[in-house]
């Protein structure tokens, strides 16, 4: 149990440190008009278009798909000795903070930002848990490479249980974001 809690704390810290770093360091990303759109810009545009056309179901599915993608990368990153998990957690922490900084710099108050993001921010718990799952897989892979038989039935059951918990959290958060948080804007 201590190892699982420690792994969750480590996953949170891997996400949180770039988050804080982005807030503390003044970085201005210059937008050029002829830039090629990245997939992330595309998903944000798709979600915005769904909300603009009052299609909450489509927005819900896009949000769910996007958030599940991040969680799957975290979990599968464990099979690459945690490198994918660590990279994804760090990148997501930095980019989450960048969104907050950009919105704040465009004139929104911190209270407005928190009022619209806090209701569905429990999705972060699912993201951090998926990171902990990935880090735990990496730990088990390293133990396996050292000659220990560690992929027990208990480990597989725990893996399935926690993966289901992550899915439920992400599912609920996407619903709240698509149907509740949007009404607060």
N, C-alpha and C positions, 0 to 999 in steps of 0.2 A: 504493500500500500504506500509506503514511504517513497519507493522508487517512482510510482505513478504520479504522486503529487510533485515530486522533484522534477520529473519530466514535463509536467504541465507548467511549472514555474519557469523552467528553462525555455520552453516554447514561447511563453508569454514574453520573457525578457528578450529573446531573439527578435520578436516583433516590436517590442516597446522601445528598445534602444534606437533603432533607426527612426522611429516615430518622433522621439524627443529630439534626436539630432536634427531632423528636418525642421522642427519648430525653432530650434536655437540658432541654426545657421541660415543666414539670409541668402537664399538662392532664388534668382529670378529667371525662370525659364522663358525665353523669348519665343513667341509664336510667330512663325512665318506663314504668309498666306499660301505659299506653294508647297507646304509640307505634305508628305504622304500620310494619310490617316493610319493610325495603328489600330490593331484589333480592339484595344481597350476603348479608344475613341468611338469606334463603331458600335460597341455594345452600349456605351453611354448614350450615343445618339439614338439607337434603337429603343432603349428604355424611355428616353425623353419623348420620342415620337409616339410611343404607345400611350404614355400619360397624356400627351397633347391631344390624342384622338380618343381619350377617355376609355381606352381598352386596358383595364386593370388586369384582366386575365393574361393578356400577352405580356404585360410588364412583369407580372408575377412569375411567369415561366422564364422570361429572360433573366430576371434577377436570380431565380433559383438555379438556372443553368450556370450562370456566371459564378455564383458563390460555391456551387458544388465543384466546379472546375478547380477552384483554388484549393478546396479541401482534398480533392483527389490527388492533386499535385503534391500536397503536403504528405499524404499517406504513402503514395507510391515513391516519393523521394527517399523514404526510408530504405528502400531496396538498393539505392545508390549510396549507401552508407550515410544517409542523412544530408548529403550535399544539396539535393533538390529541395528538401524540406527547409533547410536553413536559408537557402537562397530565396525561396518563395515567401517564407515568414518575414525575412528582412525587407524584401522588395515591397511586400504588401504593407508593412508598417510604415515604410518611407512614403509610399504613394497615398496611403490613407491620410497621413499627416499633410502631405502636399495638397490634397483636396481641401482639408480644413483651412490651411494657410491661404490658399487661393480664394476660397469663399470669403474668408475674413478680410483679405485685402481688397475684395470687390465691394466692401461696404456692409456686409452682414455683421451683426453683433454676435458675440460668443453665445449669449443666451438664445438668440434665434437659431444659431447653428445647432446647439445642444437640444433645443426643443424639437427640432425636426429629425435629428439623428438618434437621440437616446431611445425612443420607443422600439426601434428595430436593431439597436446596437448589440443585442445579445447574440447576434450572428457571429460576433467576434469570439464568443466563448466556443462556438462550434469550430471556428477557424483555428483557435489555439489548441483545442482538443485534437483536431486532426493533425496539427503539428506535433503534438505529444505522441500521437499514435505513430507518426512517421519516425520520430526520434527513438521511440521504443523499438520499432522494427530495426532501425539502424543498430541499436545496442544489441539486439538479438542476433543480427547478421554478423556483427563483430565477434560475439561469443561463439557463434557457429563456425566462423573461420578459424577460431582458436582451438577447434576440435571438441567443443562441448555440444551435446545434443540439446538444443534449447527450444525448438519449435514443438512444444508439447500440445496436447489437446486443450489443456487449460489456457495456454497462450492464444490458440486459435479461437476459442470461445470468447475470451476477453476482447480479442481483436474484432470479432463480429459484433459483440455487444456494443463496444464503444463506437464502432463505425455507424451502427444504427442510431445511437444517441446523437452523433454528429449530424446525420441526415435529418433527424427529427428537428433538431435545433435550427438547422439551415432552412428547412421547409417552413417552420413557424415564423422565422424572421423574415423570409421572403414574403409570406402572406401579410405580415404586419406592415412591411415596407410598401407593398403594392396597394393595400386596401385601407390602412389606417394612417401611416406616416404622411402619405401624400395629401391627405385632407388637412394636415397641419401647416402646409406651406401657404 
